[in-house]
Amino acid sequence: MNKMTKSNKILIKTLFGLEETLKDELLNIGVKSVKVLNRAVETEGDIELIYKCNLYLRTALAVYLKIDTGITKNQNDLYDFIRAIKWQELFSGHKSIAVEAFTNSKTLKHSRFTEQKVKDGIVDYFRDTTGVRPQVNLERPDIKIYVHINNNTCSLYLNSSGTPLYYRGYNKRTGKAPVNDILAAGIILISGWDKKSFLYDPMCGCGTIPAEAYMLANNIPPTINRNYFSFKNWQNYDNKLWENIIEEAKRKINKTNTKIYGNDIDNKVLQDAQINFNRIDPENKIKLTNSDFFDIEPPDTQGTIISNPPYGMRFNDLDIKEFYKKLGDKLKFDYRNYVAWIISSELDALKMIGLRPEKKIVLFNGPLECKLNKYSIYEGSKKTNRKDYK
Ligand SMILES: C[S@@+](CC[C@H](N)C(=O)[O-])C[C@H]1O[C@@H](n2cnc3c(N)ncnc32)[C@H](O)[C@@H]1O
């Protein structure tokens, strides 16, 4: 299959643990059937669906169009398979390219070598059929090709997103340890937050969690501010269709008065957070405060806390375990009637919170294995004396 048809196989990658959330997102935008894979899902659809996936899916890393599948027992088979694709129908030889490979095969073991072979096949195709040699650009290619080799089966894809979709297009990624935007969106969706009640991140850094919550509550597509998508460089790019999809998405934005607050002890990261918020929330509805969480009262009598407390460092001479114990005590004493979702890669320190997690979910923030724990805080949650955290 070389040309885009009405029904193409579409692969969408995500982070570990967010597969079911991504599936739900797809069903919500009208897709009928979704197959859940490891760190990915698969569905079928047309070019319109590919555009919508890039715009609407909060937990998608990248959206891939399957071009073809072939049997490639060795490097010669691979070269011939690639050389036989009518690449010109997909993109022009004047576009720059980059190839990314994943291999799980006895004969094609090395992904770098496979990438090279695929690149050679594409470049030779264009040179022989059009006389033009596509340039390779590993940093920011116009066209990204993805090759997945499993035993003798080679699946070939075009990456329609290009750079990963956590580049939302609005954010300055300068916090000390920002949580991946896709992960932040995934946590909020997993939490089942109703998009109406108070949401608070008391250690918000550059504001990824409040920003994702605000976009969700107001039905703002996550990449509405992003210009770069690789599909815009495809031969079949339909600018009118893309603009219609954007216009429709803008019409569906509904400004709510949902109360979303962020707080951080570090004024510098809050300045970045404010710059980020200005781009998605010009009316300044997300409120930021600059305080030590342990010194302030809850901003409301009830709500949902979603937060990614510090990890991997010492704070004001506090051991990280002591920090998490203090955090647990603060929640127990001051945040009754709240539900708190805490994500951290400090797995031992997390146990020091001293509240019984109602749910424990394994997720990854980049390479770091994390736990997302849910705590419902109510009167009986209190186990220690207030003085313990003062
Ligand atoms: C892992 S980072 C949070 C990153 C954030 N989710 C983001 O995406 O940018 C932890 C944050 O906790 C803040 N922090 C540390 N101790 C704090 C305290 N006592 N009160 C409030 N914030 C604190 C740090 O300044 C840092 O920004």
The ligand as an SDF file (V2000), in Angstrom:
LIG
                    3D

 27 29  0  0  0  0  0  0  0  0999 V2000
    9.9040   17.6940   40.4810 C   0  0  0  0  0  0  0  0  0  0  0  0
    9.6600   19.4010   40.5500 S   0  0  0  0  0  0  0  0  0  0  0  0
    8.0390   19.6330   39.9060 C   0  0  0  0  0  0  0  0  0  0  0  0
    8.0650   19.7630   38.4320 C   0  0  0  0  0  0  0  0  0  0  0  0
    6.7500   20.1820   37.8320 C   0  0  0  0  0  0  0  0  0  0  0  0
    5.7740   19.1190   37.8880 N   0  0  0  0  0  0  0  0  0  0  0  0
    6.9970   20.6730   36.4030 C   0  0  0  0  0  0  0  0  0  0  0  0
    6.4870   20.0420   35.4790 O   0  0  0  0  0  0  0  0  0  0  0  0
    7.7500   21.6340   36.2290 O   0  0  0  0  0  0  0  0  0  0  0  0
    9.4280   19.7010   42.2510 C   0  0  0  0  0  0  0  0  0  0  0  0
    9.1550   21.1430   42.5990 C   0  0  0  0  0  0  0  0  0  0  0  0
    8.9120   21.2300   43.9930 O   0  0  0  0  0  0  0  0  0  0  0  0
    9.3270   22.5140   44.4130 C   0  0  0  0  0  0  0  0  0  0  0  0
    9.4310   22.5070   45.8960 N   0  0  0  0  0  0  0  0  0  0  0  0
   10.3760   21.9160   46.6550 C   0  0  0  0  0  0  0  0  0  0  0  0
   10.1060   22.1090   47.9670 N   0  0  0  0  0  0  0  0  0  0  0  0
    8.9720   22.8390   48.0360 C   0  0  0  0  0  0  0  0  0  0  0  0
    8.1950   23.3620   49.1090 C   0  0  0  0  0  0  0  0  0  0  0  0
    8.5280   23.1620   50.3840 N   0  0  0  0  0  0  0  0  0  0  0  0
    7.0810   24.0720   48.8030 N   0  0  0  0  0  0  0  0  0  0  0  0
    6.7230   24.2900   47.5230 C   0  0  0  0  0  0  0  0  0  0  0  0
    7.4270   23.8250   46.4600 N   0  0  0  0  0  0  0  0  0  0  0  0
    8.5310   23.0970   46.7190 C   0  0  0  0  0  0  0  0  0  0  0  0
   10.6210   22.7120   43.6530 C   0  0  0  0  0  0  0  0  0  0  0  0
   10.9470   24.1030   43.5990 O   0  0  0  0  0  0  0  0  0  0  0  0
   10.3010   22.0910   42.2930 C   0  0  0  0  0  0  0  0  0  0  0  0
    9.8760   23.0740   41.3730 O   0  0  0  0  0  0  0  0  0  0  0  0
  1  2  1  0
  2  3  1  0
  2 10  1  0
  3  4  1  0
  4  5  1  0
  5  6  1  0
  5  7  1  0
  7  8  2  0
  7  9  1  0
 10 11  1  0
 11 12  1  0
 11 26  1  0
 12 13  1  0
 13 14  1  0
 13 24  1  0
 14 15  1  0
 14 23  1  0
 15 16  2  0
 16 17  1  0
 17 18  1  0
 17 23  2  0
 18 19  1  0
 18 20  2  0
 20 21  1  0
 21 22  2  0
 22 23  1  0
 24 25  1  0
 24 26  1  0
 26 27  1  0
M  CHG  2   2   1   9  -1
M  END
$$$$
